[in-house]
Amino acid sequence: MYYPTENEKNEIVKQLLAAPSDSHAAYPSFEAYLNHYISIVCGGVKVDFPSLQSHDDVLQCVKSLYEQYSLSRNDITRSWFPGRGSVPAEREHILRIVVNVAFMIDINEKDYYPELFNSEGPHRAKWEKDQAFVDFLEKSFLPLQRGAATNVNLGNKKSLKAWKLTRRYGITIMATDNLLEHLLYNPKEHTLRIFHHISYLRSHLKHSKDMDLELDFSQSLGLKTLPPRLLFETLLSLQMILFPIAVSSYKPSKVLLKKCIKEQRFDKELLFFETVREIPPDFTFKYWAERIERLQEITERPPPRGAVLSWLERHTSERNALTIAIVGLFLSAFFGFLGVIIGALQLALAWLAWKYPTS
């Protein structure tokens, strides 16, 4: 598809982010989101889709998805573009595009994610064909129920600043456009994925600023947004925990943030602090609690740095530790015996040298 014009960009942020339509007020603040939109809608392999010819078509699909959130994936794709021929592969592709630009969720990433979102067993992050969209979202973002040992609040999270995670614990920060991957730590590669689209979060939060923080998915989708708590938790994790640039000791955070903006295409608006709505005094994390706890565990028990140490840790269990101890004991005995032999040889050579001195 062709690149959107300035007027179309303004309409995109107005419809998808509930932002003002004035280009001077909207476009400069949504650069990161628009770059993402263009990469999803206009980038990649060029394929001719008769059912998706303009950016207005994309916006109409988003509008339809908002209105049909209680329908299954199959029912939604079958209802689109009546009278305009389309093959199933085309409808699936368009559906992935629409979900991505409207909700910042990649439904074509994997059937399963490498780390469990909650501790109650594996759950799918795939939108099944007979599953309602609202049900898919609810099961993809399960709030904390019994997973965390304690309430996860904003206090005592100084060790989780992004610059400390990188400098002290060797964790590499990686940008993600997929909200499902926010705060996802990969222990094998020591990487932490961060959903960086602060403009998207703020805009949707402003749209629901006067609404109950605890709106569920059905209520939120009816208002063309995600649950305020999910958005608010994500924003606070960025601006109050990972990159607290508003506090006095912000310099290391700001230095790393500028580096992430330059090298990891982070949203530039992260350099400006704004929480949008008031933080409740007893605020605790629910959606991101488990992943925040995981990061806290890393700071208390730092992961090994280096490929060899990582391999040893992954392959060390109680049984392996006992095996290693036994092998170590035998090696110690062997090298001790070898030392005795060498000592005896040295003594024999010394005796021979004394017995038969050379002239």
Buried (B, 14 or more C-beta within 10 A) or exposed (E): BEEBEEEBBBBBBBBBBBBBEEEEEBBEBBBBBBBBBBEBBEEEEEEEBEBBEEBEBBBBBBBBBBEBBBBBBBBBBBEBBEEEEBEEEBBBBBBBBBBBBBBBBBBEBEEEBEBBBBEEEEBBBBBEEEBBBBBBBBBBBBBBEEBBEEEBBBEEBEBBBBBBBBEEBEBEBBBBBBBBBBBBBBBEEBEBBBBBBBBBBBBBBBBBEEBEBEBBBBBBBBBBBBBBBBBBBBBBBBBBBBBBBEEEEBEBBBEBBBBBBEEBBBBBBBBEBEBBBEEEEEBBBBBBBBBBBBBBEBBEEEBBEEEEEBEEEEEEEEEEEEEEEEEEEEEEEEEEEEEEEEEEEEEEEEEEEEEEEEE
